[in-house]
Amino acid sequence: MQGEAMREMFSGNMPDAPGGADTASGLQSLMPGDFGADDLADWAKASGELQKMWLEFATYQAKKAAEKSTDGKNLLDPAQWLMISQSMVDQFPKGVFDAQAKLAQDSLALWKGVFERFMTSAAKGSASGDDAGPALPIKDRRFADPAWREHPAFALLHQTYLMLTEYFRQAVNSMKGLDKEKRKQLDFAVSALSEAMSPDNYLLTNPVVMKRTVETRGQNLVRGMQHLINDLKRGQLTHTDPDAFTLGENLAATPGKVVHETPLYQLVQYSPSTKEVLEVPLIVFPPWINRFYILDLTPKKSFIKWAVDQGLTIFVVSWKSADASMGDVVWDDYIRAQMDAIDHVRGRLKVPSVHAIGYCVAGTTLAATLAVLARRDEADKVKSATFFTAQVDFEKSGELKHFIDDGHLDMIGKLSPDGYLDGRYLAATFNALRGKDLIWNYVVNNYLLGEDYPAFDLLHWNGDVTNLPSKWHNDYLRDLYRDNKLVVPDALSADGTPIDLTKVETPSFVQAGKEDHIAPAESVWRITDHFSGPLEFLLAGSGHIAGVVNPPAAGKYQYWVGDSSAPSLKAYIDSAEEHPGSWWPHWLEWLHKQDDKKVAATGKRKPGGRGDTVIEDAPGRYVMTR
């Protein structure tokens, strides 16, 4: 529909053939030489018709995607992520979009100013020879290319879109009779829809793509179609060059051995790089929703390699990607796995205790593990616990709460007919939280502009999805995210032991990301309200990934250290001192304070040495299983 409208608007103004005129002059010829204020009404009418079509088109596409994906048989293609936000369409107040669309139509008169600026700029440009186009009232990096200002149609098109986007957001915030959570859900859905409706997402409403098409004589679209077909075949949006990285070679390449294995996880021990190491080993529990090598990317970014080089004996759990054999895996199994790994490291190195790190959801489970050990009088098995962006109190858990109402939980059940949730669905959920950057940016660059994929280790990891046991995933969302039971003493149990976080007295280090949208800092902070032992809180710059994976050599971001006993995160921030760069050295200093004794890096401190039976080289089979 947009294509037909744009063809009508631009009829007779395009170059006769791709090679018939150069790109710039071809597009500039779209501007009528006698354009004046009298034409404003016609342009406003056409633009109003376009925005109405956007709404109808996006709603139709979203409903169609939801119908296709909720039957549990169709994998997500790169456009079907809309079903996540559109599962809320039926909850919208009746007629809200019709009413807002009418008001938006009435507001189009405001855009007379756009054309006044355009005409003024055109007059100045003619006098000065400057064709840069007018300065427009609303800025957005998606429309930074000068092509969006070279013609009044494109100027009005994207400025109207930006105006309507802001209008709908304000309308949601001003609506009466919505509870707080429903308002957040509606705001998220409107944002997702507006990102999908952006004119830069479509060939005939994106002047940059039109230019590229003329320049390449359509070869950009040929390349883009191949990218799209490849993504449809794999059922997942591609963000990076799939052939640029190989696990064990240029990713997850820190030397080590798999020293223990169960049906749920492999335990990787890394080879020391120093003659002496801290006596207390460190075991890392990464989230089972992702591959563990987020902490072992390229050598310059690897937390694991850095920690090994600091003289730590490092063990990392590599969780198995779920399959049909794991349909009955639940909360208890992951907690038992953490306790099993702790006991195996203690027995292997003949030490009484370990340091432990829990990242994200594995940090949530580590908190429960510590509570179980405390209840069993076994708390001394863990010398200290570190939490990377981990939540235990989910009242303020952020945007992911949009995906845990009964409708979404039922949908997840339908998408898991074999007892596990395909990781591509979860990836689509996280991408939808940042749709502008993680979905539509790639639709434009890869499908429309036909650009080659970059070689980016973090994006490679982001697309390397992990399947989840559906029973446990649903329990996690229901019991923790929705019902917030973990902070209620004895409301949950594991392995036959009730869980009470107030019994945790293990010295703890808690890191949060200042811009984290998955585990918001305010939510992570709440762990300070529940643990009873000594605790240090640190606020890192950036978000859920870059806030954690920030090696000292990069010299990026910053962190804040304040009063960890403050009554609120705001009070903590008010008391905090900012430090430039990585927080890793600060954490290492804290770890040394817990126990500074060192031993020689000999015997089983070197996995795979004489007399040491190991299973295979790091990173192991489990992380490579698809």
Disulfide bonds with the S-S distance in Angstrom:
none
